[in-house]
Amino acid sequence: MAGAAKPGRAAEPAVTGGRDGHRVRLRERFLAGGPAALADYELLELLLQFAVPRKDTKPTARELLRRCGTLAGVFLQPRSGTADIAGLGPSSRLLLALVRAVMTRALAVELQSGCRISAPEDVADFVRLELGPQPRECVLAIFLNAGDELVHLDRLAEGTVNQAPVYPREVARLALLHGATGVILAHNHPGGQCVPSRDDLDLTRTLGDALAKLDVHLLDHLIVTPAGVYSITAGREVRGGASRRDAEHVPTISATAGPEMSR
């Protein structure tokens, strides 16, 4: 006999034979036509089926997209933003977190030592996945050599919901230790807007001046939220995966000739 639903948890309808057939058809469409054959909610529905094998995942997938706005937003949303969505249990939340972790690790490998970084777009996807969903402010530093190649990546600090300490002497120490001539700083605004605050601009100026005394350039300071990445150097939001045919529209950065910061 089927047991009663546990107190405090809404009972969910079990999958019927028709639902099983829908799952099979959804998988067959994906295998035959790839992602283009499915709508965004259907891709998410199919993914959630691996965590919820016997229940209808379509309502949960639709609500996730409605709440988060885009498919990317589903994976960039902090857990607190989706905790009350019906049907999104521990297994589903773990699966979404795992997908984001795999995506972040894959991009981190792309940025492995020796990777050339010539524009903020080259790191936008990585910092957005790494920092965007974090519930507290985190500061990441990317160190480049004179050939604009990555030589070191460091999580400098983790603070509160609205601030994290950044010590110029520590950034300078790491730059000298790894032979870097350029630094890109990135930090997130949990629940905030993707624009720099006055404190962000002051930090950019202070850190840039401190590093310049050591002949190290602060190449950029990126502000990160789940919705986007703002480049203080470019003075606008930047997108990841910039194509080379659009290179004339991409602000270049060079560890041998740092960009001028707004004064």
JOFENMO-V281104 format. One record per backbone hydrogen bond with DSSP energy under -0.5 kcal/mol. CO is the residue of the C=O (numbers start at 0). NH is the residue of the N-H. E is the energy in kcal/mol with one decimal. If there is no record, write none. Layout:
# JOFENMO-V281104
co = {CO:CO}
nh = {NH:NH}
e = {E:E}
This chain:
# JOFENMO-V281104
co = {5:12:15:16:17:18:19:20:21:22:23:24:25:26:27:28:29:33:34:38:39:40:41:42:43:44:46:47:47:51:53:56:57:58:59:60:61:62:63:64:67:69:70:70:71:71:72:77:78:78:81:84:86:88:89:90:91:92:93:94:95:96:97:98:99:100:101:102:103:104:105:106:108:111:114:115:117:118:119:119:120:120:122:123:124:125:126:126:127:130:131:136:137:138:138:139:140:140:141:142:142:143:143:144:147:148:149:151:153:153:156:159:162:165:166:166:167:168:169:170:171:172:173:174:175:180:181:182:182:182:183:184:185:186:187:188:192:196:197:198:199:200:201:202:203:204:205:206:207:208:210:210:211:216:216:219:220:221:221:222:223:224:227:228:229:229:230:230:235:237:242:243:245:246:248:250:253}
nh = {8:55:19:20:21:22:23:24:25:26:27:28:29:30:31:32:33:36:37:42:43:44:45:46:47:48:49:50:51:54:14:60:61:62:63:64:65:66:67:68:69:73:73:74:74:75:76:80:81:82:84:87:88:92:93:94:95:96:97:98:99:100:101:102:103:104:105:106:107:108:109:110:111:114:149:117:252:121:122:123:124:240:126:127:128:129:130:131:131:133:225:158:187:155:156:185:142:153:183:150:151:180:181:147:116:144:113:142:140:155:138:136:159:167:169:170:171:172:173:174:175:176:177:179:178:216:143:184:218:219:141:221:139:223:189:191:194:200:201:202:203:204:205:206:207:208:209:210:211:212:213:215:214:182:218:184:231:186:223:229:188:227:224:237:222:231:234:235:230:228:245:246:248:249:250:119:256}
e = {-1.7:-0.7:-2.3:-2.1:-2.0:-2.4:-2.1:-2.4:-2.5:-2.3:-2.5:-2.5:-1.9:-2.7:-2.1:-2.6:-2.6:-1.8:-1.7:-2.2:-2.2:-2.4:-2.7:-2.2:-2.5:-1.1:-1.6:-1.3:-2.1:-0.7:-2.0:-2.4:-2.6:-2.2:-2.4:-2.0:-2.3:-2.7:-2.7:-2.1:-0.9:-1.1:-0.5:-0.8:-0.8:-1.1:-1.1:-1.7:-1.6:-0.7:-1.6:-1.8:-1.3:-2.5:-2.4:-2.1:-2.4:-2.3:-2.5:-2.4:-2.1:-2.3:-2.5:-2.5:-2.7:-2.6:-2.5:-2.1:-2.3:-2.1:-1.6:-1.3:-1.7:-2.2:-3.0:-0.6:-2.0:-1.7:-1.4:-0.9:-0.6:-0.9:-2.5:-2.0:-2.0:-2.8:-2.7:-0.7:-1.3:-1.5:-0.6:-3.1:-1.2:-1.8:-1.1:-2.6:-0.5:-2.5:-2.6:-2.9:-1.3:-2.3:-1.8:-2.0:-3.2:-2.1:-2.6:-2.9:-2.8:-1.0:-2.5:-3.3:-2.7:-0.6:-1.2:-1.8:-2.7:-2.2:-2.2:-2.1:-2.4:-2.5:-2.0:-2.9:-0.9:-2.6:-2.9:-0.5:-2.5:-1.0:-2.8:-3.2:-3.5:-2.3:-0.6:-2.1:-1.6:-2.1:-2.4:-2.6:-2.3:-2.0:-2.7:-3.1:-2.1:-2.2:-2.1:-2.6:-1.9:-1.1:-1.6:-2.3:-1.7:-2.4:-1.0:-2.6:-2.1:-2.3:-0.5:-2.9:-2.6:-0.7:-2.5:-2.9:-2.7:-0.6:-2.0:-1.2:-2.7:-0.6:-1.4:-1.8:-2.2:-1.3:-0.5:-0.6:-0.8}
